Amino acid sequence: MNTLDLPNPPHETRVVVAMSGGVDSSVVAGLLKRQGFDVVGVTLQLYDHGAATHRRGACCAGQDINDARAAADHLGIPHYVLDYEDRFRDAVIDKFAESYLAGETPIPCVECNRTVKFRDLLGLAKELGADALATGHYVASRPLPGGGRALHRAMDPARDQSYFLYATTPEQLAFLRFPLGEMGKDETRALARDLGLAISEKPDSQDICFVPQGRYSDVIARLRPDAARPGEIVDLSGRALGRHEGILHYTVGQRRGLGLSGREPLYVVRLEAETARVVVGPRAALATSRIRLTEVNWLGDGDREAVRDLPVAVRVRSTRPPRPALLTLDDGGAEIVLAEAEDGVSPGQACVIYDDDDSRARVLGGGTIRRVDAFSAKPLEAA
């Protein structure tokens, strides 16, 4: 066995590394090369045909491709740039715009991992004769006693990216490796300096790659110029309080930018795409107790049909810690009953399921939030 839990010695093991041009994936390539693996670097050209001007905090742009190529050249490994722009637009960007116009708050990074990276790129890695596909994600993968692999939260809770990888299937996990899951960012940067990588101090990506500066509405307006519909801003009783220029400018839980004044702060409670209404209310109206999931990916043990009122921990946003809940799986998806109210749970977001709320908890799967129900004071065990 080697450091990747693969049967052959490193020099007989080919690993394709997904190189984004950032510090993390470049360190993965350098670390595996140093350990003697047969490393091949692959960078995906996802938009702008590689001609985009580099923007601080944005990934996949032209400069990032150049950085990945330079890192591979420095490490002495073969490197390929693949034009996946059409696939990325069809699987990620178009779906992102459609979801926003339907009043949802999508997470394109999840969809990108589910399709372009861990379906298309993984298939290519196998065609190249690779034994594994490695990425720079901060998430841990461990072998299971009966075979297969389990996904766990990363050692560094501040860097943990398990929320974005819940849709990885058991078959994909068997082929994927995440060498940074047991490292912190400081250690990664130290390794980058030790490897002599010129990008050792390059800033981390913050924005979604095709949404620079986080301006979602600008991107959607460009993709669907005729889709924005003006409408009313109403309170919970349906009383009109103002007007808006399109629901794409709002998200559930939003407080700023409503242009309303009142005796108490108002928040976006829901978006009604059919009527183009933005419904606002007090913070208490954001509290949610039950969540309905669709497109559920199950990574737990045993028969999913037997999962009824299973104690778990769930994460409804990437920036929040896992919280106690009960899980029931069914043919149509999953039902989540929360132990305590969560604010601002939005359709379109991901709900990721862990076996508990420990910092190294195992990922049991997750799904897309489709419906949320108001909070009930009913205790969890009686729900």
QUIGI-V160692 format. One record per residue. N is the residue number from 0. RES is the residue in one letter. OMEGA is omega in radians with two decimals (999 if undefined). Layout:
<<N,RES,OMEGA> <N,RES,OMEGA>>
This chain:
<<0,M,3.07> <1,N,-3.06> <2,T,3.13> <3,L,-3.13> <4,D,3.08> <5,L,-2.94> <6,P,-3.06> <7,N,3.07> <8,P,-3.06> <9,P,-3.06> <10,H,3.07> <11,E,-3.06> <12,T,3.11> <13,R,3.13> <14,V,2.99> <15,V,3.12> <16,V,3.08> <17,A,-3.05> <18,M,-3.11> <19,S,-3.04> <20,G,3.11> <21,G,-3.11> <22,V,-2.99> <23,D,-3.11> <24,S,3.09> <25,S,3.09> <26,V,3.09> <27,V,3.13> <28,A,-3.13> <29,G,3.14> <30,L,-3.14> <31,L,3.07> <32,K,3.13> <33,R,-3.13> <34,Q,3.04> <35,G,3.13> <36,F,3.01> <37,D,-2.97> <38,V,3.04> <39,V,3.12> <40,G,3.10> <41,V,3.09> <42,T,-3.13> <43,L,3.03> <44,Q,-2.96> <45,L,3.10> <46,Y,3.09> <47,D,3.14> <48,H,3.08> <49,G,-3.08> <50,A,-3.11> <51,A,3.05> <52,T,-3.08> <53,H,3.09> <54,R,-3.14> <55,R,3.11> <56,G,3.11> <57,A,-3.11> <58,C,3.00> <59,C,3.13> <60,A,-3.05> <61,G,-3.12> <62,Q,3.14> <63,D,3.08> <64,I,3.10> <65,N,3.13> <66,D,3.12> <67,A,3.13> <68,R,-3.14> <69,A,3.13> <70,A,3.12> <71,A,3.13> <72,D,3.11> <73,H,-3.11> <74,L,3.14> <75,G,3.12> <76,I,3.06> <77,P,-3.08> <78,H,-3.13> <79,Y,3.03> <80,V,-3.08> <81,L,3.11> <82,D,3.11> <83,Y,-3.04> <84,E,-3.13> <85,D,3.13> <86,R,-3.11> <87,F,3.13> <88,R,-3.10> <89,D,-3.02> <90,A,-2.99> <91,V,-3.01> <92,I,-3.13> <93,D,3.13> <94,K,3.08> <95,F,-3.12> <96,A,-3.14> <97,E,-3.14> <98,S,3.12> <99,Y,-3.13> <100,L,3.07> <101,A,3.12> <102,G,3.14> <103,E,3.08> <104,T,-3.02> <105,P,3.06> <106,I,-3.06> <107,P,3.13> <108,C,3.09> <109,V,-3.11> <110,E,3.11> <111,C,3.11> <112,N,-3.07> <113,R,-3.00> <114,T,-3.00> <115,V,-3.05> <116,K,-2.99> <117,F,2.97> <118,R,-3.06> <119,D,-3.12> <120,L,3.11> <121,L,3.09> <122,G,3.11> <123,L,3.13> <124,A,3.10> <125,K,3.10> <126,E,3.11> <127,L,3.12> <128,G,-3.12> <129,A,3.03> <130,D,-3.13> <131,A,2.97> <132,L,-3.12> <133,A,3.12> <134,T,3.13> <135,G,3.11> <136,H,3.03> <137,Y,3.11> <138,V,-3.07> <139,A,3.08> <140,S,-3.09> <141,R,3.11> <142,P,3.07> <143,L,-3.11> <144,P,-3.09> <145,G,-3.09> <146,G,-3.09> <147,G,-3.10> <148,R,3.10> <149,A,3.12> <150,L,-3.12> <151,H,3.04> <152,R,-3.10> <153,A,3.12> <154,M,-3.12> <155,D,-3.08> <156,P,-3.14> <157,A,-3.11> <158,R,-3.02> <159,D,-3.14> <160,Q,-3.11> <161,S,3.14> <162,Y,-3.06> <163,F,-3.04> <164,L,-3.08> <165,Y,-3.07> <166,A,3.09> <167,T,-3.08> <168,T,3.08> <169,P,3.13> <170,E,3.10> <171,Q,3.13> <172,L,3.14> <173,A,-3.08> <174,F,-3.07> <175,L,3.04> <176,R,-3.10> <177,F,-3.03> <178,P,-3.10> <179,L,-3.08> <180,G,-3.14> <181,E,-3.14> <182,M,2.97> <183,G,-3.10> <184,K,3.13> <185,D,3.12> <186,E,3.12> <187,T,3.13> <188,R,3.09> <189,A,3.09> <190,L,3.12> <191,A,3.10> <192,R,-3.13> <193,D,3.12> <194,L,3.13> <195,G,-3.12> <196,L,-3.10> <197,A,-3.09> <198,I,-3.05> <199,S,-3.13> <200,E,-3.13> <201,K,-3.14> <202,P,3.08> <203,D,3.05> <204,S,3.12> <205,Q,-3.11> <206,D,2.89> <207,I,-2.93> <208,C,-3.11> <209,F,3.11> <210,V,-3.13> <211,P,-3.12> <212,Q,3.06> <213,G,-3.10> <214,R,-3.09> <215,Y,-3.05> <216,S,3.12> <217,D,-3.13> <218,V,-3.11> <219,I,3.11> <220,A,3.12> <221,R,-3.12> <222,L,-3.10> <223,R,-3.02> <224,P,-3.11> <225,D,-3.00> <226,A,-3.08> <227,A,3.13> <228,R,3.02> <229,P,3.13> <230,G,-3.07> <231,E,2.89> <232,I,-3.05> <233,V,3.04> <234,D,-3.05> <235,L,3.13> <236,S,-3.14> <237,G,-3.14> <238,R,-3.11> <239,A,3.12> <240,L,-3.10> <241,G,-3.13> <242,R,3.06> <243,H,-3.08> <244,E,3.13> <245,G,-3.10> <246,I,3.14> <247,L,3.13> <248,H,-3.03> <249,Y,3.04> <250,T,3.11> <251,V,-3.13> <252,G,-3.11> <253,Q,3.10> <254,R,-3.09> <255,R,3.03> <256,G,3.14> <257,L,-3.13> <258,G,-3.13> <259,L,3.05> <260,S,-3.12> <261,G,-3.10> <262,R,3.10> <263,E,-3.14> <264,P,3.11> <265,L,-3.11> <266,Y,3.02> <267,V,-3.10> <268,V,3.08> <269,R,3.11> <270,L,-3.11> <271,E,-3.04> <272,A,-3.07> <273,E,-3.10> <274,T,-3.12> <275,A,3.12> <276,R,3.00> <277,V,-3.09> <278,V,-3.11> <279,V,3.12> <280,G,3.12> <281,P,-3.12> <282,R,-3.12> <283,A,-3.11> <284,A,3.12> <285,L,-3.06> <286,A,-3.08> <287,T,3.12> <288,S,-3.12> <289,R,-3.11> <290,I,3.08> <291,R,-3.12> <292,L,2.96> <293,T,-3.13> <294,E,-3.07> <295,V,3.00> <296,N,-3.07> <297,W,3.13> <298,L,-3.12> <299,G,-3.13> <300,D,3.00> <301,G,-3.07> <302,D,-3.13> <303,R,3.13> <304,E,-3.11> <305,A,-3.09> <306,V,3.13> <307,R,3.12> <308,D,3.13> <309,L,3.08> <310,P,-3.12> <311,V,2.94> <312,A,-3.10> <313,V,3.14> <314,R,-3.07> <315,V,3.02> <316,R,-3.07> <317,S,-3.09> <318,T,-3.11> <319,R,3.09> <320,P,3.06> <321,P,-3.12> <322,R,-3.11> <323,P,3.14> <324,A,3.00> <325,L,-3.08> <326,L,2.98> <327,T,3.09> <328,L,3.08> <329,D,-3.07> <330,D,-3.08> <331,G,-3.10> <332,G,-3.11> <333,A,3.07> <334,E,3.14> <335,I,3.02> <336,V,-3.06> <337,L,3.10> <338,A,3.12> <339,E,-3.09> <340,A,2.99> <341,E,3.12> <342,D,2.97> <343,G,3.07> <344,V,-2.98> <345,S,2.99> <346,P,-3.09> <347,G,3.09> <348,Q,3.09> <349,A,2.94> <350,C,-3.08> <351,V,-3.01> <352,I,3.10> <353,Y,-3.13> <354,D,3.02> <355,D,-3.10> <356,D,3.11> <357,D,-3.10> <358,S,3.10> <359,R,-3.07> <360,A,3.09> <361,R,3.07> <362,V,3.13> <363,L,3.14> <364,G,-3.13> <365,G,-3.13> <366,G,3.13> <367,T,3.12> <368,I,3.14> <369,R,-3.11> <370,R,3.06> <371,V,3.12> <372,D,-3.09> <373,A,-3.08> <374,F,3.06> <375,S,3.13> <376,A,-3.13> <377,K,3.14> <378,P,-3.04> <379,L,-3.06> <380,E,-3.13> <381,A,-3.06> <382,A,999>>
